[in-house]
Amino acid sequence: MKKILTVILCMTLSFSIFAQEAKDKHLAKLPAVDIQTLDGTVFNTKDIQNDGKPVIISLWATWCKPCIAELLAIADEYEDWVEETGVKLYAISIDDAKTSARVAPFVKGKGWEYTVLLDVNSDFKRAMNVNDVPYMCILNGDGEIVWQHTSYAPGSEEEVYEIIKSLVKK
């Protein structure tokens, strides 16, 4: 009986490893969800693209200090990143109906050059299965999610930049 259980356990583990490898070969695409531009126009996330170049998507909020710290750190380098790699950053605010009116003046005050969108009802956040912000993902030139993380630590923007550069070289 012990041998049978061992064989079953080994087969189960082998299948799990195979399933994980197979899953990794098929990179996820963004879900198509209607959100808004800062002027209230409907924007579908399927339209997030960058002519075959990498895309950074950041889910953030005006009340989230780590979110702001991350976007400020990237803002210091963003112009150079765009020049070198052609990357484009979409900063999607998850501020709700009560605080979303603060987003445009907040962004203007920071001087961010990002494309800023609003996910007022958190539809995109839910579709991406994101629980915490800051959340960031990177899309390759084919629009596939190749990297993602939550939280922010000073200096982690350098990891983002290295990933972007590696995508451009491929």
ZIQUI-V718246 format. One record per backbone hydrogen bond with DSSP energy under -1.0 kcal/mol. NH is the residue of the N-H (numbers start at 1). CO is the residue of the C=O. If there is no record, write none. Layout:
{{NH/CO} {NH/CO}}
This chain:
{{5/1} {6/2} {7/3} {8/4} {9/5} {10/6} {11/7} {12/8} {13/9} {14/10} {15/11} {16/12} {17/13} {18/14} {19/15} {20/16} {21/17} {22/18} {23/19} {24/20} {25/21} {26/23} {35/43} {36/118} {37/41} {40/37} {43/35} {45/33} {47/44} {48/45} {53/50} {55/139} {56/88} {57/137} {58/90} {59/135} {60/92} {64/61} {68/64} {69/65} {70/66} {71/67} {72/68} {73/69} {74/70} {75/71} {76/72} {77/74} {78/74} {81/77} {82/78} {83/79} {84/80} {85/81} {86/82} {88/54} {90/56} {91/115} {92/58} {93/117} {94/60} {100/96} {102/99} {103/100} {106/102} {107/103} {108/104} {109/105} {110/106} {111/107} {112/107} {115/89} {117/91} {118/36} {119/93} {122/119} {126/122} {127/123} {128/124} {129/126} {130/125} {135/59} {136/149} {137/57} {138/147} {139/55} {140/144} {143/140} {145/28} {146/138} {147/138} {149/136} {151/134} {156/153} {158/155} {160/156} {161/157} {162/158} {163/159} {164/160} {165/161} {166/162} {167/163} {168/164} {169/165}}
